[in-house]
Amino acid sequence: MANASGISAPTVKISLTVGIDRSGFCSSNLVSERICCSGTSTESRPPRFISKGCKLIGCGSALPKLQYSNDDLAKVMDTSDEWISSRTGIRNRRLLSGNESLNGLGVEAAQKALQMAEVEPDDVDLIFFCSSTPDDLFGGGPTVQKALGCKGNPLAYDIRAACTGFLLGLVSASFHIRSGGFKNVLVIGADCVSRHVDWTERKICVLFGDAAGAVLLQACDCEDDGLFGFDLHTDGDGKKHLNAGIRQSEVNIVNGSVSGLMLPSVSASISNIQMNGQEIFRFVVNAVPETMEASLSKADLRVSDIDWLLIHQANQRIIDSVAKKLEFPRERVISNLENYGNTSAASIPLALDEAVRSGKVKKGETIMLGGFGAGLTWGSAIVRWA
């Protein structure tokens, strides 16, 4: 091949060894790729930026002070402890009240995660605030970042995906670490669903509680990578089974005119949660085992390689059904649903934090996470606790 000066230039071949497995993650099974600098190679190039792993090194959680038991709810609505617990496995839940805020819970959970990880707020590069019920229409990420005292002004923004939010935040954090050069990423799951339920509708309101949970992901070498595989999905057709839409109504006043155009005043509000529980149940007990099998395949792992199973805490019958389909030992399933109800995006990090701090989950153990929620969205991820 001749170059622009007319001098013949040899074709140079460079042999690169990269640790990228078929899921796009770092792998200990190194694969050799040959790249031709002449531009004539038909062999594919490896991803350019994937050079780091990530690991979970800290977790934390926070709860409102006010606790409502099933018996408490039975005093104000037509229900009972037996009716609720037999159908859901829930006996208690925490609800925001007084001067408490969802942002405050998120900050507390994040502070505990940072303390466990021995990382200062100034060393945080990115914050994901995973919530569908923020204190402010425009989200809670920036407010939480400010309250944590992150003087370097790291990017902070919201992920709104209901009960699947934390799982999406976790995977997104791994992408930023692997491809974007971020070192410390906070993922906070926080929700106050009690603001958006009809407290006269016993089939829905008894299910939910408020909480926040957080984890810190940190960059590491590929051989120490702690996120082995994931699988994520969305089906917008399922929205009809679980939603909380916007309600608009015109009022009898006018804001004024702009270039002669009269603008009616419109009042908008979020409706209470609408849910077809039977359809959600039927969907989840099939979709969650399937996505977990997909994550196992991508990670080249088997169910027997997993130490703990942690599914979004929505209903104990769902948790039991998924574990049974996977033939996973019941004593290795993490569940705290009885004490807190469905805390939406907070449920997985809240349960993880309790399991770690109680000594149940130990260093180096592998956890398979499964989430599902409005959208419909669902997915799974396999992680190692570092």
Secondary structure, 3 states (H helix, E strand, C coil): CECCCCCECCCCEEEEEEEECCCCCEEEEEEEEEEECCCCCCCCCCCCCCCCEEEEEEEEEECCCEEEEHHHHHCCCCCCHHHHHHHHCCCEEEECCCCCCHHHHHHHHHHHHHHHHCCCHHHCCEEEEECCCCCCCCCCHHHHHHHHCCCCCCEEEEECCHHHHHHHHHHHHHHHHHHHCCCEEEEEEEEEHHHHCCCCCHHHHCCECEEEEEEEEEEECHHHCCEEEEEEEECHHHHHHEECCEEEEEEEEEEEEECCEEEEEEEEEECCCEECHHHHHHHHHHHHHHHHHHHHHHHCCCHHHCCEEEECCCCHHHHHHHHHHHCCCHHHEECCHHHHCECHHHHHHHHHHHHHHCCCCCCCCEEEEEEEECCCEEEEEEEEEC
